[in-house]
């Protein structure tokens, strides 16, 4: 019987890979079907349109995603991927893998991930600064028991985020 699970609206990417491995692992482990059901659906999916005034004065909209997969073990933690080809399915898959990674290492965290469709190397220094100012984690903030914690930024750049916080590129 195929797994009834969340399906992203476009390219499922890593999400489908995660579901295949999850089904195989939980069958071998003899885990209750309810656990499988929980892990087959992200807790929260946020899609953002991030307008940024570029150095040429034009406004450019960047698509962003934040997925909280699970918070059963604690607040969700995960990084942000900066890549022009990032998708919601890819981001959901990364969040799910963070859930499993935290559980395997017995860390008190759930899994989350973020992604923004941007090529940092394709932006001028002035546009990069404007982009960073327009997209701080506070714009995606949540609080309370479902809060998420930001991890490192992964992308194709050695540039750092200006301002009061500087993630690892």
PyMOL CGO cylinders between C-alpha atoms (Angstrom):
from pymol import cmd
from pymol.cgo import CYLINDER

trace = [
    CYLINDER, 0.00, 0.00, 0.00, 1.53, 3.36, -1.00, 0.3, 1, 1, 1, 1, 1, 1,
    CYLINDER, 1.53, 3.36, -1.00, 2.27, 5.84, 1.76, 0.3, 1, 1, 1, 1, 1, 1,
    CYLINDER, 2.27, 5.84, 1.76, -0.32, 8.60, 2.13, 0.3, 1, 1, 1, 1, 1, 1,
    CYLINDER, -0.32, 8.60, 2.13, 1.90, 11.62, 2.59, 0.3, 1, 1, 1, 1, 1, 1,
    CYLINDER, 1.90, 11.62, 2.59, 2.27, 15.31, 1.90, 0.3, 1, 1, 1, 1, 1, 1,
    CYLINDER, 2.27, 15.31, 1.90, 3.14, 16.03, -1.74, 0.3, 1, 1, 1, 1, 1, 1,
    CYLINDER, 3.14, 16.03, -1.74, 4.84, 19.32, -2.69, 0.3, 1, 1, 1, 1, 1, 1,
    CYLINDER, 4.84, 19.32, -2.69, 3.16, 21.29, -5.50, 0.3, 1, 1, 1, 1, 1, 1,
    CYLINDER, 3.16, 21.29, -5.50, 6.22, 21.14, -7.77, 0.3, 1, 1, 1, 1, 1, 1,
    CYLINDER, 6.22, 21.14, -7.77, 9.40, 19.07, -7.99, 0.3, 1, 1, 1, 1, 1, 1,
    CYLINDER, 9.40, 19.07, -7.99, 9.37, 16.82, -4.90, 0.3, 1, 1, 1, 1, 1, 1,
    CYLINDER, 9.37, 16.82, -4.90, 13.16, 16.41, -4.99, 0.3, 1, 1, 1, 1, 1, 1,
    CYLINDER, 13.16, 16.41, -4.99, 14.53, 15.28, -1.65, 0.3, 1, 1, 1, 1, 1, 1,
    CYLINDER, 14.53, 15.28, -1.65, 11.06, 14.87, -0.14, 0.3, 1, 1, 1, 1, 1, 1,
    CYLINDER, 11.06, 14.87, -0.14, 10.29, 11.77, -2.23, 0.3, 1, 1, 1, 1, 1, 1,
    CYLINDER, 10.29, 11.77, -2.23, 13.73, 10.33, -1.42, 0.3, 1, 1, 1, 1, 1, 1,
    CYLINDER, 13.73, 10.33, -1.42, 13.05, 10.88, 2.28, 0.3, 1, 1, 1, 1, 1, 1,
    CYLINDER, 13.05, 10.88, 2.28, 9.65, 9.14, 2.04, 0.3, 1, 1, 1, 1, 1, 1,
    CYLINDER, 9.65, 9.14, 2.04, 11.16, 6.10, 0.30, 0.3, 1, 1, 1, 1, 1, 1,
    CYLINDER, 11.16, 6.10, 0.30, 13.83, 5.71, 2.98, 0.3, 1, 1, 1, 1, 1, 1,
    CYLINDER, 13.83, 5.71, 2.98, 11.35, 6.37, 5.76, 0.3, 1, 1, 1, 1, 1, 1,
    CYLINDER, 11.35, 6.37, 5.76, 9.01, 3.61, 4.58, 0.3, 1, 1, 1, 1, 1, 1,
    CYLINDER, 9.01, 3.61, 4.58, 11.86, 1.11, 4.31, 0.3, 1, 1, 1, 1, 1, 1,
    CYLINDER, 11.86, 1.11, 4.31, 13.42, 2.00, 7.66, 0.3, 1, 1, 1, 1, 1, 1,
    CYLINDER, 13.42, 2.00, 7.66, 10.21, 2.00, 9.66, 0.3, 1, 1, 1, 1, 1, 1,
    CYLINDER, 10.21, 2.00, 9.66, 9.08, -1.35, 8.23, 0.3, 1, 1, 1, 1, 1, 1,
    CYLINDER, 9.08, -1.35, 8.23, 12.34, -2.94, 9.34, 0.3, 1, 1, 1, 1, 1, 1,
    CYLINDER, 12.34, -2.94, 9.34, 12.22, -1.18, 12.72, 0.3, 1, 1, 1, 1, 1, 1,
    CYLINDER, 12.22, -1.18, 12.72, 8.64, -2.27, 13.38, 0.3, 1, 1, 1, 1, 1, 1,
    CYLINDER, 8.64, -2.27, 13.38, 7.50, 1.27, 14.22, 0.3, 1, 1, 1, 1, 1, 1,
    CYLINDER, 7.50, 1.27, 14.22, 3.80, 1.94, 14.78, 0.3, 1, 1, 1, 1, 1, 1,
    CYLINDER, 3.80, 1.94, 14.78, 1.97, 3.17, 11.62, 0.3, 1, 1, 1, 1, 1, 1,
    CYLINDER, 1.97, 3.17, 11.62, 0.91, 6.35, 13.45, 0.3, 1, 1, 1, 1, 1, 1,
    CYLINDER, 0.91, 6.35, 13.45, 4.57, 7.35, 13.75, 0.3, 1, 1, 1, 1, 1, 1,
    CYLINDER, 4.57, 7.35, 13.75, 4.97, 6.88, 10.02, 0.3, 1, 1, 1, 1, 1, 1,
    CYLINDER, 4.97, 6.88, 10.02, 1.89, 9.05, 9.44, 0.3, 1, 1, 1, 1, 1, 1,
    CYLINDER, 1.89, 9.05, 9.44, 3.33, 11.87, 11.59, 0.3, 1, 1, 1, 1, 1, 1,
    CYLINDER, 3.33, 11.87, 11.59, 6.71, 11.76, 9.89, 0.3, 1, 1, 1, 1, 1, 1,
    CYLINDER, 6.71, 11.76, 9.89, 5.15, 11.77, 6.40, 0.3, 1, 1, 1, 1, 1, 1,
    CYLINDER, 5.15, 11.77, 6.40, 3.68, 15.26, 6.88, 0.3, 1, 1, 1, 1, 1, 1,
    CYLINDER, 3.68, 15.26, 6.88, 5.59, 18.47, 7.67, 0.3, 1, 1, 1, 1, 1, 1,
    CYLINDER, 5.59, 18.47, 7.67, 4.25, 20.42, 10.64, 0.3, 1, 1, 1, 1, 1, 1,
    CYLINDER, 4.25, 20.42, 10.64, 4.42, 23.83, 8.93, 0.3, 1, 1, 1, 1, 1, 1,
    CYLINDER, 4.42, 23.83, 8.93, 5.25, 25.10, 5.44, 0.3, 1, 1, 1, 1, 1, 1,
    CYLINDER, 5.25, 25.10, 5.44, 5.79, 28.80, 4.81, 0.3, 1, 1, 1, 1, 1, 1,
    CYLINDER, 5.79, 28.80, 4.81, 6.23, 30.31, 1.36, 0.3, 1, 1, 1, 1, 1, 1,
    CYLINDER, 6.23, 30.31, 1.36, 7.44, 33.88, 1.14, 0.3, 1, 1, 1, 1, 1, 1,
    CYLINDER, 7.44, 33.88, 1.14, 7.88, 36.43, -1.59, 0.3, 1, 1, 1, 1, 1, 1,
    CYLINDER, 7.88, 36.43, -1.59, 10.80, 38.63, -0.62, 0.3, 1, 1, 1, 1, 1, 1,
    CYLINDER, 10.80, 38.63, -0.62, 10.90, 41.98, -2.48, 0.3, 1, 1, 1, 1, 1, 1,
    CYLINDER, 10.90, 41.98, -2.48, 14.34, 43.60, -2.65, 0.3, 1, 1, 1, 1, 1, 1,
    CYLINDER, 14.34, 43.60, -2.65, 15.29, 46.97, -4.16, 0.3, 1, 1, 1, 1, 1, 1,
    CYLINDER, 15.29, 46.97, -4.16, 18.42, 46.24, -6.17, 0.3, 1, 1, 1, 1, 1, 1,
    CYLINDER, 18.42, 46.24, -6.17, 21.27, 48.70, -6.70, 0.3, 1, 1, 1, 1, 1, 1,
    CYLINDER, 21.27, 48.70, -6.70, 19.83, 49.67, -10.12, 0.3, 1, 1, 1, 1, 1, 1,
    CYLINDER, 19.83, 49.67, -10.12, 16.61, 50.82, -8.38, 0.3, 1, 1, 1, 1, 1, 1,
    CYLINDER, 16.61, 50.82, -8.38, 14.47, 47.95, -9.69, 0.3, 1, 1, 1, 1, 1, 1,
    CYLINDER, 14.47, 47.95, -9.69, 12.52, 45.70, -7.35, 0.3, 1, 1, 1, 1, 1, 1,
    CYLINDER, 12.52, 45.70, -7.35, 13.22, 42.00, -7.65, 0.3, 1, 1, 1, 1, 1, 1,
    CYLINDER, 13.22, 42.00, -7.65, 11.10, 39.34, -5.94, 0.3, 1, 1, 1, 1, 1, 1,
    CYLINDER, 11.10, 39.34, -5.94, 12.86, 36.30, -4.47, 0.3, 1, 1, 1, 1, 1, 1,
    CYLINDER, 12.86, 36.30, -4.47, 10.92, 33.14, -3.57, 0.3, 1, 1, 1, 1, 1, 1,
    CYLINDER, 10.92, 33.14, -3.57, 11.66, 31.72, -0.13, 0.3, 1, 1, 1, 1, 1, 1,
    CYLINDER, 11.66, 31.72, -0.13, 10.58, 28.69, 1.88, 0.3, 1, 1, 1, 1, 1, 1,
    CYLINDER, 10.58, 28.69, 1.88, 10.73, 27.67, 5.52, 0.3, 1, 1, 1, 1, 1, 1,
    CYLINDER, 10.73, 27.67, 5.52, 9.62, 24.17, 6.48, 0.3, 1, 1, 1, 1, 1, 1,
    CYLINDER, 9.62, 24.17, 6.48, 9.24, 22.90, 10.03, 0.3, 1, 1, 1, 1, 1, 1,
    CYLINDER, 9.24, 22.90, 10.03, 9.05, 19.16, 9.75, 0.3, 1, 1, 1, 1, 1, 1,
    CYLINDER, 9.05, 19.16, 9.75, 8.71, 18.03, 13.35, 0.3, 1, 1, 1, 1, 1, 1,
    CYLINDER, 8.71, 18.03, 13.35, 8.86, 19.51, 16.86, 0.3, 1, 1, 1, 1, 1, 1,
    CYLINDER, 8.86, 19.51, 16.86, 8.18, 16.39, 18.96, 0.3, 1, 1, 1, 1, 1, 1,
    CYLINDER, 8.18, 16.39, 18.96, 11.72, 16.41, 20.41, 0.3, 1, 1, 1, 1, 1, 1,
    CYLINDER, 11.72, 16.41, 20.41, 12.03, 20.20, 20.84, 0.3, 1, 1, 1, 1, 1, 1,
    CYLINDER, 12.03, 20.20, 20.84, 12.22, 23.37, 18.76, 0.3, 1, 1, 1, 1, 1, 1,
    CYLINDER, 12.22, 23.37, 18.76, 13.00, 22.81, 15.10, 0.3, 1, 1, 1, 1, 1, 1,
    CYLINDER, 13.00, 22.81, 15.10, 16.52, 23.56, 13.89, 0.3, 1, 1, 1, 1, 1, 1,
    CYLINDER, 16.52, 23.56, 13.89, 17.88, 23.80, 10.39, 0.3, 1, 1, 1, 1, 1, 1,
    CYLINDER, 17.88, 23.80, 10.39, 19.88, 25.90, 7.97, 0.3, 1, 1, 1, 1, 1, 1,
    CYLINDER, 19.88, 25.90, 7.97, 18.98, 27.97, 4.93, 0.3, 1, 1, 1, 1, 1, 1,
    CYLINDER, 18.98, 27.97, 4.93, 19.94, 27.04, 1.39, 0.3, 1, 1, 1, 1, 1, 1,
    CYLINDER, 19.94, 27.04, 1.39, 20.66, 29.85, -1.07, 0.3, 1, 1, 1, 1, 1, 1,
    CYLINDER, 20.66, 29.85, -1.07, 20.40, 28.51, -4.60, 0.3, 1, 1, 1, 1, 1, 1,
    CYLINDER, 20.40, 28.51, -4.60, 18.54, 29.67, -7.70, 0.3, 1, 1, 1, 1, 1, 1,
    CYLINDER, 18.54, 29.67, -7.70, 17.00, 26.21, -8.13, 0.3, 1, 1, 1, 1, 1, 1,
    CYLINDER, 17.00, 26.21, -8.13, 15.71, 25.69, -4.59, 0.3, 1, 1, 1, 1, 1, 1,
    CYLINDER, 15.71, 25.69, -4.59, 12.16, 24.28, -4.35, 0.3, 1, 1, 1, 1, 1, 1,
    CYLINDER, 12.16, 24.28, -4.35, 9.61, 23.64, -1.63, 0.3, 1, 1, 1, 1, 1, 1,
    CYLINDER, 9.61, 23.64, -1.63, 10.03, 19.88, -2.09, 0.3, 1, 1, 1, 1, 1, 1,
    CYLINDER, 10.03, 19.88, -2.09, 13.78, 20.14, -1.68, 0.3, 1, 1, 1, 1, 1, 1,
    CYLINDER, 13.78, 20.14, -1.68, 13.38, 22.29, 1.43, 0.3, 1, 1, 1, 1, 1, 1,
    CYLINDER, 13.38, 22.29, 1.43, 10.81, 19.88, 2.92, 0.3, 1, 1, 1, 1, 1, 1,
    CYLINDER, 10.81, 19.88, 2.92, 13.21, 17.00, 2.31, 0.3, 1, 1, 1, 1, 1, 1,
    CYLINDER, 13.21, 17.00, 2.31, 16.08, 18.83, 4.03, 0.3, 1, 1, 1, 1, 1, 1,
    CYLINDER, 16.08, 18.83, 4.03, 13.81, 19.58, 7.02, 0.3, 1, 1, 1, 1, 1, 1,
    CYLINDER, 13.81, 19.58, 7.02, 12.79, 15.92, 7.28, 0.3, 1, 1, 1, 1, 1, 1,
    CYLINDER, 12.79, 15.92, 7.28, 16.41, 14.76, 7.19, 0.3, 1, 1, 1, 1, 1, 1,
    CYLINDER, 16.41, 14.76, 7.19, 17.18, 17.26, 9.99, 0.3, 1, 1, 1, 1, 1, 1,
    CYLINDER, 17.18, 17.26, 9.99, 14.42, 15.62, 12.07, 0.3, 1, 1, 1, 1, 1, 1,
    CYLINDER, 14.42, 15.62, 12.07, 16.01, 12.21, 11.62, 0.3, 1, 1, 1, 1, 1, 1,
    CYLINDER, 16.01, 12.21, 11.62, 19.54, 13.51, 12.18, 0.3, 1, 1, 1, 1, 1, 1,
    CYLINDER, 19.54, 13.51, 12.18, 18.57, 15.11, 15.50, 0.3, 1, 1, 1, 1, 1, 1,
    CYLINDER, 18.57, 15.11, 15.50, 16.81, 11.89, 16.58, 0.3, 1, 1, 1, 1, 1, 1,
    CYLINDER, 16.81, 11.89, 16.58, 19.76, 9.64, 15.65, 0.3, 1, 1, 1, 1, 1, 1,
    CYLINDER, 19.76, 9.64, 15.65, 22.14, 11.83, 17.66, 0.3, 1, 1, 1, 1, 1, 1,
    CYLINDER, 22.14, 11.83, 17.66, 19.57, 12.12, 20.49, 0.3, 1, 1, 1, 1, 1, 1,
    CYLINDER, 19.57, 12.12, 20.49, 19.51, 15.92, 20.27, 0.3, 1, 1, 1, 1, 1, 1,
    CYLINDER, 19.51, 15.92, 20.27, 16.55, 17.82, 21.75, 0.3, 1, 1, 1, 1, 1, 1,
    CYLINDER, 16.55, 17.82, 21.75, 15.56, 19.36, 18.43, 0.3, 1, 1, 1, 1, 1, 1,
    CYLINDER, 15.56, 19.36, 18.43, 13.07, 18.82, 15.67, 0.3, 1, 1, 1, 1, 1, 1,
    CYLINDER, 13.07, 18.82, 15.67, 13.89, 19.35, 12.02, 0.3, 1, 1, 1, 1, 1, 1,
    CYLINDER, 13.89, 19.35, 12.02, 13.52, 22.46, 9.91, 0.3, 1, 1, 1, 1, 1, 1,
    CYLINDER, 13.52, 22.46, 9.91, 15.06, 23.95, 6.78, 0.3, 1, 1, 1, 1, 1, 1,
    CYLINDER, 15.06, 23.95, 6.78, 14.87, 27.11, 4.74, 0.3, 1, 1, 1, 1, 1, 1,
    CYLINDER, 14.87, 27.11, 4.74, 15.57, 27.91, 1.15, 0.3, 1, 1, 1, 1, 1, 1,
    CYLINDER, 15.57, 27.91, 1.15, 15.67, 31.06, -0.94, 0.3, 1, 1, 1, 1, 1, 1,
    CYLINDER, 15.67, 31.06, -0.94, 15.89, 31.06, -4.72, 0.3, 1, 1, 1, 1, 1, 1,
    CYLINDER, 15.89, 31.06, -4.72, 18.86, 33.37, -5.19, 0.3, 1, 1, 1, 1, 1, 1,
    CYLINDER, 18.86, 33.37, -5.19, 22.32, 33.17, -6.72, 0.3, 1, 1, 1, 1, 1, 1,
    CYLINDER, 22.32, 33.17, -6.72, 24.50, 35.15, -4.29, 0.3, 1, 1, 1, 1, 1, 1,
    CYLINDER, 24.50, 35.15, -4.29, 27.39, 35.27, -6.79, 0.3, 1, 1, 1, 1, 1, 1,
    CYLINDER, 27.39, 35.27, -6.79, 25.10, 36.94, -9.32, 0.3, 1, 1, 1, 1, 1, 1,
    CYLINDER, 25.10, 36.94, -9.32, 24.47, 39.96, -7.08, 0.3, 1, 1, 1, 1, 1, 1,
    CYLINDER, 24.47, 39.96, -7.08, 26.65, 43.05, -6.85, 0.3, 1, 1, 1, 1, 1, 1,
    CYLINDER, 26.65, 43.05, -6.85, 27.97, 43.94, -3.38, 0.3, 1, 1, 1, 1, 1, 1,
    CYLINDER, 27.97, 43.94, -3.38, 25.32, 46.69, -3.05, 0.3, 1, 1, 1, 1, 1, 1,
    CYLINDER, 25.32, 46.69, -3.05, 22.52, 44.36, -4.15, 0.3, 1, 1, 1, 1, 1, 1,
    CYLINDER, 22.52, 44.36, -4.15, 23.82, 41.64, -1.80, 0.3, 1, 1, 1, 1, 1, 1,
    CYLINDER, 23.82, 41.64, -1.80, 23.66, 44.11, 1.12, 0.3, 1, 1, 1, 1, 1, 1,
    CYLINDER, 23.66, 44.11, 1.12, 20.12, 45.15, 0.16, 0.3, 1, 1, 1, 1, 1, 1,
    CYLINDER, 20.12, 45.15, 0.16, 19.13, 41.50, -0.19, 0.3, 1, 1, 1, 1, 1, 1,
    CYLINDER, 19.13, 41.50, -0.19, 20.56, 40.61, 3.23, 0.3, 1, 1, 1, 1, 1, 1,
    CYLINDER, 20.56, 40.61, 3.23, 18.85, 43.56, 4.88, 0.3, 1, 1, 1, 1, 1, 1,
    CYLINDER, 18.85, 43.56, 4.88, 15.51, 42.52, 3.37, 0.3, 1, 1, 1, 1, 1, 1,
    CYLINDER, 15.51, 42.52, 3.37, 15.73, 38.84, 4.37, 0.3, 1, 1, 1, 1, 1, 1,
    CYLINDER, 15.73, 38.84, 4.37, 16.89, 38.49, 7.99, 0.3, 1, 1, 1, 1, 1, 1,
    CYLINDER, 16.89, 38.49, 7.99, 15.65, 35.50, 10.00, 0.3, 1, 1, 1, 1, 1, 1,
    CYLINDER, 15.65, 35.50, 10.00, 13.45, 37.85, 12.01, 0.3, 1, 1, 1, 1, 1, 1,
    CYLINDER, 13.45, 37.85, 12.01, 11.23, 38.15, 8.92, 0.3, 1, 1, 1, 1, 1, 1,
    CYLINDER, 11.23, 38.15, 8.92, 10.48, 34.42, 9.33, 0.3, 1, 1, 1, 1, 1, 1,
    CYLINDER, 10.48, 34.42, 9.33, 10.42, 34.42, 13.11, 0.3, 1, 1, 1, 1, 1, 1,
    CYLINDER, 10.42, 34.42, 13.11, 8.13, 32.32, 15.21, 0.3, 1, 1, 1, 1, 1, 1,
    CYLINDER, 8.13, 32.32, 15.21, 7.91, 31.98, 18.95, 0.3, 1, 1, 1, 1, 1, 1,
    CYLINDER, 7.91, 31.98, 18.95, 6.55, 29.64, 21.55, 0.3, 1, 1, 1, 1, 1, 1,
    CYLINDER, 6.55, 29.64, 21.55, 6.73, 25.87, 21.56, 0.3, 1, 1, 1, 1, 1, 1,
    CYLINDER, 6.73, 25.87, 21.56, 6.84, 25.70, 17.76, 0.3, 1, 1, 1, 1, 1, 1,
    CYLINDER, 6.84, 25.70, 17.76, 9.76, 28.13, 17.43, 0.3, 1, 1, 1, 1, 1, 1,
    CYLINDER, 9.76, 28.13, 17.43, 12.54, 27.37, 15.00, 0.3, 1, 1, 1, 1, 1, 1,
    CYLINDER, 12.54, 27.37, 15.00, 16.24, 27.95, 15.41, 0.3, 1, 1, 1, 1, 1, 1,
    CYLINDER, 16.24, 27.95, 15.41, 18.39, 28.97, 12.47, 0.3, 1, 1, 1, 1, 1, 1,
    CYLINDER, 18.39, 28.97, 12.47, 21.39, 26.97, 11.42, 0.3, 1, 1, 1, 1, 1, 1,
    CYLINDER, 21.39, 26.97, 11.42, 24.12, 27.85, 8.95, 0.3, 1, 1, 1, 1, 1, 1,
    CYLINDER, 24.12, 27.85, 8.95, 23.56, 29.30, 5.52, 0.3, 1, 1, 1, 1, 1, 1,
    CYLINDER, 23.56, 29.30, 5.52, 24.56, 27.10, 2.62, 0.3, 1, 1, 1, 1, 1, 1,
    CYLINDER, 24.56, 27.10, 2.62, 25.04, 28.52, -0.81, 0.3, 1, 1, 1, 1, 1, 1,
    CYLINDER, 25.04, 28.52, -0.81, 27.58, 29.17, -3.46, 0.3, 1, 1, 1, 1, 1, 1,
    CYLINDER, 27.58, 29.17, -3.46, 29.24, 32.20, -1.93, 0.3, 1, 1, 1, 1, 1, 1,
    CYLINDER, 29.24, 32.20, -1.93, 31.88, 33.17, 0.56, 0.3, 1, 1, 1, 1, 1, 1,
    CYLINDER, 31.88, 33.17, 0.56, 30.03, 36.41, 1.31, 0.3, 1, 1, 1, 1, 1, 1,
    CYLINDER, 30.03, 36.41, 1.31, 28.70, 36.80, 4.81, 0.3, 1, 1, 1, 1, 1, 1,
    CYLINDER, 28.70, 36.80, 4.81, 25.41, 38.26, 5.92, 0.3, 1, 1, 1, 1, 1, 1,
    CYLINDER, 25.41, 38.26, 5.92, 25.97, 41.85, 7.09, 0.3, 1, 1, 1, 1, 1, 1,
    CYLINDER, 25.97, 41.85, 7.09, 24.37, 43.12, 10.27, 0.3, 1, 1, 1, 1, 1, 1,
    CYLINDER, 24.37, 43.12, 10.27, 24.00, 41.86, 13.78, 0.3, 1, 1, 1, 1, 1, 1,
    CYLINDER, 24.00, 41.86, 13.78, 24.36, 38.19, 12.92, 0.3, 1, 1, 1, 1, 1, 1,
    CYLINDER, 24.36, 38.19, 12.92, 26.67, 36.40, 10.52, 0.3, 1, 1, 1, 1, 1, 1,
    CYLINDER, 26.67, 36.40, 10.52, 25.88, 32.82, 9.52, 0.3, 1, 1, 1, 1, 1, 1,
    CYLINDER, 25.88, 32.82, 9.52, 28.53, 30.50, 8.20, 0.3, 1, 1, 1, 1, 1, 1,
    CYLINDER, 28.53, 30.50, 8.20, 28.49, 30.59, 4.38, 0.3, 1, 1, 1, 1, 1, 1,
]
cmd.load_cgo(trace, "trace")
